[in-house]
Amino acid sequence: MGCVSDKRWESFPDMFSAGLSLKETQDEEKEAKFNAKFPFEKVFPVYAMSLSKPDTDSILNSGRDPIWEAVREEAKLEAEKEPILSSFLYASILAHDCLEQALAFVLRQSSTESYSHWQLNLGYIFSNVMMHDRDIQRSIRLDVQAFIDRDPACLSYSSALLYLKGYHSLQSYRVAHALWKQGRNVLALALQSRISEVFGVDIHPAAKIGDGILLDHGTGVVIGETAVVGNRVSLMHMLPKSSSNM
């Protein structure tokens, strides 16, 4: 069990020479196509901060996670500027080893105002699913980059992680969706109900939602069981103009 940075991201020739199964080879081909459509150096501008031409394979194989590094650096700076928030920033970000662990902590803190037994275990549920699901590990990074790129109100990576309930509800859905696919439907629906109660966002765990999603504000959003949302979609919450006679 480890953070996403501990995963092996091998190239197709390496996998072929290692004599892996046809299924694994096909999975790697699919991932290669994904990377061709979504080049990391464009999707993750932070990768280019210290490299003129990012080599994402060497970065990932080196154990680095620049998105997480950016989150930690922002938290350190914020703690210096606002000492009153230092303990909060330490507990939410700086005390953790990776983005998955920090996000699990933040989601648990947001979702456990009442204290039933299963809700007290939400932190474990979030962490256990995210630490073992590579698709979610990719999605939480593509989603946070979508907030940075397309939401003018998003100040930083860390602010998206800590404060934006559109991001929180989306990542909670991703955990519920993973549970649904595992056949743990009752737990997935219980999590959906809790997400709806806390964030005002109702996403059925069977819905299919792609990567790089911006869910702005989120309040009142309903995504049903049969809904399909593609990659790089922005769901903007527009308020109606006030009536002139009000």
C-alpha positions in Angstrom: 0.0 0.0 0.0 1.5 3.3 -1.0 0.8 6.7 -2.5 0.4 7.2 -6.2 4.1 8.2 -6.4 5.0 4.7 -5.4 3.3 3.1 -8.3 5.2 1.8 -11.3 4.5 3.6 -14.6 6.3 1.4 -17.1 6.5 1.9 -20.8 5.1 -0.5 -23.4 8.6 -1.8 -24.5 9.5 -2.6 -20.8 6.2 -4.4 -20.4 6.7 -6.4 -23.6 10.2 -7.4 -22.8 9.1 -8.5 -19.3 6.7 -11.0 -20.9 3.5 -9.7 -19.3 0.1 -11.0 -20.3 -1.8 -9.8 -23.4 -4.4 -8.2 -21.1 -1.8 -6.1 -19.3 -0.3 -5.1 -22.7 -3.7 -4.0 -24.0 -4.3 -2.0 -20.8 -0.9 -0.3 -21.3 -1.8 0.5 -24.9 -5.0 2.2 -23.7 -3.1 4.2 -21.2 -0.6 5.2 -23.9 -3.6 6.5 -26.0 -4.8 8.4 -23.0 -1.5 10.0 -22.5 -1.4 10.9 -26.2 -4.7 12.7 -25.8 -3.9 14.3 -22.5 -0.2 15.1 -22.4 0.9 15.6 -18.8 3.0 18.6 -19.6 -0.1 20.4 -20.9 -2.6 19.1 -18.4 -0.3 19.6 -15.5 1.5 23.0 -16.1 3.1 22.6 -12.6 5.2 19.8 -14.0 7.0 22.4 -16.1 7.9 24.6 -13.2 11.5 23.3 -13.0 11.9 21.7 -16.4 12.1 23.4 -19.8 10.8 20.2 -21.5 9.2 17.9 -18.9 10.0 14.2 -19.1 6.9 12.8 -17.4 8.1 9.2 -17.4 11.2 10.0 -15.5 9.3 12.3 -13.1 6.8 9.6 -12.2 9.4 6.8 -12.0 11.5 9.0 -9.7 8.7 9.0 -7.2 7.9 12.7 -7.6 4.4 14.1 -7.6 4.5 17.8 -8.5 0.8 18.4 -7.9 1.3 17.2 -4.3 4.5 19.2 -4.0 2.7 22.3 -5.1 -0.1 21.7 -2.6 2.5 21.4 0.2 4.4 24.5 -0.7 1.3 26.5 -0.9 0.2 25.3 2.5 3.6 26.2 4.0 3.3 29.7 2.6 -0.2 30.1 3.8 0.8 29.0 7.3 3.5 31.7 7.3 1.1 34.4 6.1 -1.8 33.3 8.4 -0.4 31.7 11.6 -3.9 31.3 12.9 -4.5 28.7 10.2 -1.2 26.9 10.8 -2.6 24.0 12.9 -5.4 23.5 10.4 -3.0 23.5 7.4 -0.7 21.1 9.2 -3.6 18.6 10.1 -5.1 18.9 6.6 -2.0 18.8 4.4 1.4 18.9 5.9 0.9 15.9 8.3 0.2 13.6 5.3 2.5 11.8 2.9 0.5 12.2 -0.3 -2.5 13.8 -2.0 -4.7 10.8 -1.4 -4.2 10.8 2.3 -4.8 14.6 2.6 -7.9 14.5 0.5 -9.3 11.6 2.5 -8.7 13.6 5.7 -10.4 16.7 4.3 -13.4 14.7 3.0 -13.8 13.0 6.4 -13.7 16.3 8.2 -16.4 17.7 5.9 -18.7 14.7 6.2 -18.8 13.7 9.9 -20.8 16.3 11.6 -23.1 13.5 13.0 -21.5 10.6 14.6 -23.0 7.3 13.5 -20.5 4.4 13.4 -20.1 4.2 9.7 -19.7 8.0 9.3 -16.8 7.9 11.8 -15.1 5.4 9.5 -15.5 7.6 6.4 -11.8 8.6 6.6 -10.8 4.9 6.3 -13.3 4.4 3.5 -12.0 7.3 1.5 -8.4 6.5 2.1 -8.7 2.8 1.4 -10.4 3.3 -1.9 -8.2 6.1 -3.2 -5.0 4.4 -2.2 -5.9 1.3 -4.2 -7.6 2.8 -7.3 -5.2 4.2 -9.9 -8.1 5.6 -11.9 -9.1 7.8 -8.9 -5.5 8.8 -8.3 -5.3 10.1 -11.9 -8.8 11.7 -11.7 -8.2 13.7 -8.5 -5.2 15.4 -10.1 -6.9 16.0 -13.5 -9.9 17.5 -11.6 -7.8 19.8 -9.5 -6.0 21.0 -12.5 -9.3 21.7 -14.2 -10.2 24.0 -11.3 -6.9 25.8 -11.6 -7.3 26.2 -15.4 -11.0 27.0 -15.7 -12.3 28.4 -12.4 -11.3 32.1 -11.9 -12.3 31.8 -8.2 -9.8 29.0 -7.6 -6.7 30.7 -6.0 -4.4 27.6 -5.8 -4.2 23.9 -5.7 -4.4 23.8 -1.9 -7.5 26.1 -1.9 -9.3 23.7 -4.2 -8.3 20.8 -2.0 -9.4 22.5 1.2 -12.3 24.8 0.4 -14.1 24.1 -2.8 -17.1 21.8 -2.2 -17.6 21.3 -6.0 -14.2 19.5 -5.9 -15.1 17.7 -2.6 -18.4 16.4 -3.8 -16.9 15.2 -7.1 -14.1 13.2 -5.3 -16.6 11.8 -2.9 -18.7 10.6 -5.9 -15.6 8.9 -7.3 -15.2 6.9 -4.1 -18.9 6.0 -4.1 -18.6 5.0 -7.8 -15.6 2.7 -7.0 -17.7 1.1 -4.3 -20.6 0.7 -6.6 -18.4 -1.1 -9.2 -17.2 -3.4 -6.4 -20.8 -4.4 -5.7 -20.9 -2.6 -2.4 -24.1 -0.8 -3.5 -25.6 -0.2 -0.1 -22.5 1.6 1.2 -22.2 3.6 -2.1 -25.8 4.8 -1.7 -25.2 5.7 1.9 -22.2 7.8 0.8 -24.3 9.4 -1.9 -26.9 10.4 0.7 -24.3 11.8 3.0 -22.7 13.8 0.1 -26.1 15.2 -0.9 -26.8 16.2 2.8 -23.4 17.9 3.3 -22.6 19.5 0.0 -26.0 19.9 -1.6 -24.9 17.9 -4.6 -26.7 14.6 -5.6 -24.6 12.3 -7.8 -25.7 8.7 -8.2 -22.8 6.3 -7.7 -23.7 4.5 -10.9 -23.3 7.7 -13.0 -20.2 7.7 -15.3 -18.1 10.9 -15.0 -14.9 11.4 -16.9 -11.6 13.2 -15.9 -10.7 16.9 -15.8 -14.1 17.9 -14.5 -14.9 21.4 -13.2 -18.0 21.4 -10.9 -18.3 25.1 -10.0 -20.1 25.8 -6.7 -22.1 22.6 -7.0 -25.1 23.5 -4.9 -28.2 22.0 -6.5 -26.4 19.8 -9.1 -28.2 16.5 -9.7 -26.5 13.8 -11.8 -28.7 10.7 -12.2 -27.9 7.0 -12.4 -27.8 6.7 -16.2 -26.0 10.0 -16.8 -22.7 10.1 -18.7 -20.4 13.1 -18.4 -17.3 13.1 -20.7 -13.8 14.3 -20.1 -12.9 17.9 -19.6 -16.4 19.1 -18.9 -17.2 22.3 -17.0 -20.5 22.4 -15.0 -21.0 26.0 -14.2 -23.7 27.1 -11.7 -25.3 30.3 -13.1 -27.5 32.4 -10.8 -30.5 34.2 -12.4 -30.4 38.0 -12.5 -32.5 39.7 -9.8 -35.8 41.1 -10.9 -35.8 44.8 -11.5 -38.8 45.3 -9.2 -37.3 43.5 -6.2 
